[in-house]
Structures are given as C-alpha cells and as structure tokens.
C-alpha cells in the first residue's frame, strides 16, 4: 500500500507529495502539475529532489518535515 503526504501546494495548483511504497522500500517526491498545464507527474528520489531544487517552498516543506522527525520532547 502506497502512503502519501502532501508537502506543498502552489497557488497555481501544482502539488508535491512525499510518497512511501512499503512493498519496494522506495521513498520519493512526486510532483503533480496543475491540470491546466497538461504536464505529467514525475517522481524524484529525495536526495535528487533536494540537490536539484534550490530553496523553493516545496523544498523548505520537505526539510521542515525531516527536521520535525528529529525533534525530541524535552
């Protein structure tokens, strides 16, 4: 069963999702372009997504999520 979590949705309707496929052990980011653009969804490994993406809000959202996983309760 594939699990997804929305990372970010732009004002134009593009969406970025964190996807986990437990059957394969693969975790990746899926970009779903808005319907009006007619583009196709792409899937990118987390490392590649962060390495090639710069500092866009979708990248910041992923970094925030990763950071939240390492926070410890005091």
C-alpha positions in Angstrom: 0.0 0.0 0.0 1.4 3.3 -1.1 1.4 6.1 1.6 1.4 9.8 0.6 1.7 13.0 2.5 1.2 16.4 0.8 4.3 18.6 1.3 3.2 21.7 -0.6 0.6 23.1 -3.0 1.4 26.2 -5.0 -1.1 29.0 -5.7 -1.3 27.7 -9.3 -2.3 24.2 -8.1 0.9 22.3 -8.5 1.4 19.7 -5.7 4.4 18.0 -4.2 3.8 14.8 -2.3 6.1 12.6 -0.2 5.4 9.1 -1.2 6.4 5.8 0.5 6.0 2.5 -1.2 6.5 -0.1 1.6 6.4 -3.0 -0.8 9.5 -1.8 -2.6 11.0 0.3 0.2 11.2 3.3 -2.1 10.5 6.8 -0.7 10.3 9.7 -3.2 8.8 13.1 -4.0 6.0 13.2 -6.6 5.3 16.4 -8.4 1.8 16.7 -9.8 1.4 19.7 -12.1 -1.8 21.6 -12.2 -4.4 20.3 -14.6 -4.3 23.4 -16.8 -0.6 22.9 -17.6 -1.3 19.5 -19.1 2.0 18.3 -17.7 2.7 14.8 -16.4 3.6 13.8 -12.8 7.2 13.0 -12.1 8.8 11.0 -9.3 12.2 12.0 -7.9 14.3 10.5 -5.1 14.5 12.6 -2.0 18.3 13.3 -2.5 17.9 14.3 -6.1 14.9 16.5 -5.3 16.8 18.4 -2.7 20.0 18.6 -4.7 18.5 20.0 -7.9 15.7 22.1 -6.5 17.2 25.0 -4.7 15.3 26.7 -2.0 11.7 26.7 -3.2 8.8 26.4 -0.8 8.3 22.7 -1.7 11.9 22.1 -0.7 11.5 24.0 2.5 8.4 22.0 3.3 10.3 18.7 2.9 13.2 20.0 5.0 10.8 21.1 7.7 9.2 17.7 7.8 12.5 16.0 8.0 13.5 18.3 10.8 10.3 17.6 12.7 11.2 13.9 12.8 14.4 14.6 14.6 12.9 16.9 17.3 12.9 15.4 20.8 10.5 16.1 23.5 12.0 17.8 26.4 
